[in-house]
Amino acid sequence: MSETSRTLPRLVVETTRVDDIRLLVPLLDSRHPLLWMRKGEGMAGAGEALRLEFSGENRFVDACETWREVARLARVTDPLQAPGTGLVAFGAFAFSATSGLISTLIVPEIVIGKRAGVYWITRITALSESGVPLAPPLPMPAARPLGAEYRLSLLPGQVKPDDYRASVEAAVSRIAAGELNKVVLARDLVGHLPAEADLRRTLTDLALGYPDCWTFAVDGLIGSSPETLVRVDHGTVSARVLAGTISRGRDAEADHDAAISLATSSKDLDEHRFAVASVVQSLQPHTRTLITSEIPFTLKLPNLWHLASDAEGILSDGSTSLDLIAALHPTAAVAGAPTATALAVIDELEPFDRGRYAGPVGWVGADGDGEWAVALRCAQIAENGDITAYAGAGIVAESDPERELIETKMKFRPIVEAFG
Ligand SMILES: C=C(O[C@@H]1C=C(C(=O)O)C=C[C@H]1O)C(=O)O
């Protein structure tokens, strides 16, 4: 479905600087939170001034076009001109063109933001064709105490551990046969959120446990991702590629050894090389200079080590962050290489719809600047409370089914512990 055909409302947007905002999470809706946060900074959204929905092969292109039009029609007062001030939409896109889950851009009625010691509130009002607000103004969200603690278990869903080992084995034979170099295979865990459960508790756990990750909540997709798909800020572009993983060691020495063994593992370095190449290849046509480090570094997370590479460049063609997610998705870190074959193998070996898992999640501003992460370490919560969490691992020629299964277990940890 394309949004471009329908009449878009004119948005009136006003950003005001405020003195201080302590915590973002207590301001959120307990069942429908809208959040983008890292290191305690970011944006909380309330209400929906506009919801745009996209699906299919053209979901990114349609979103780019529609967002340009929304931004063109908007009347924006933004004295701050900082990332996240003025008009913004939070977004989450489905991984696959054939996903049954909708991709969406949500413009909140109120955005409360904090960044580098600057605090702001943005009010966004949608007007009818005759210039009348479509809804009465939303009251300013106030911090509310979190609801009671709750615990729930996430258990294997459609892919049981044995099924996962079997599909890794199948993928390894396909790779050995020369069909492809790498494929990322995921499995799912499922659970149910009790009606009274306050999702702000889960978000607090994620944000406190993984402060260096992007903690997000967009349209029921919540998680903490370490992987920046792309960030566009006033003509500069950056990305963080992750691929290659090892568990943290039990003590300092074992942990150091784990990091060294990851940094020198030819299997992980191979896996990583494919991921970096796919990002460079996608960004190069849109950038003047694009720099990546020659050797990946080891990124320490509370649950594991990743091989990481940062890419930085200067935009050459005025692309927006939405244009770039369209160009980048899916990277080899979440699909494989070559992309088309990897996607076909995923379709064949994964029995479920990934939904927004491994798709882009983030925000875009009126000028197209924005920040997008790869939706990892996350779960989708349906309206009825059903929870589905996903985690995957890059399979290459040397992959061992049991080790890949353990890797997915480690990757589930943030979301399993935040609910458990
Ligand atoms: C697929 C996931 O993670 C991706 C795969 C990685 C790997 O295979 O080493 C590492 C980081 C992510 O790019 C996931 O977390 O589900």
The ligand as a Gaussian input file, in Angstrom:
#p B3LYP/6-31G(d) Opt

LIG

0 1
 C       21.487000     -11.132000      13.849000
 C       21.843000     -10.564000      14.994000
 O       22.997000      -9.873000      15.163000
 C       23.831000      -9.578000      14.069000
 C       24.762000     -10.692000      13.784000
 C       25.996000     -10.756000      14.404000
 C       26.868000     -11.976000      14.223000
 O       26.459000     -12.880000      13.495000
 O       27.954000     -12.050000      14.805000
 C       26.460000      -9.710000      15.189000
 C       25.752000      -8.554000      15.298000
 C       24.566000      -8.314000      14.469000
 O       24.914000      -7.658000      13.280000
 C       20.940000     -10.593000      16.186000
 O       21.307000     -10.013000      17.208000
 O       19.868000     -11.197000      16.108000

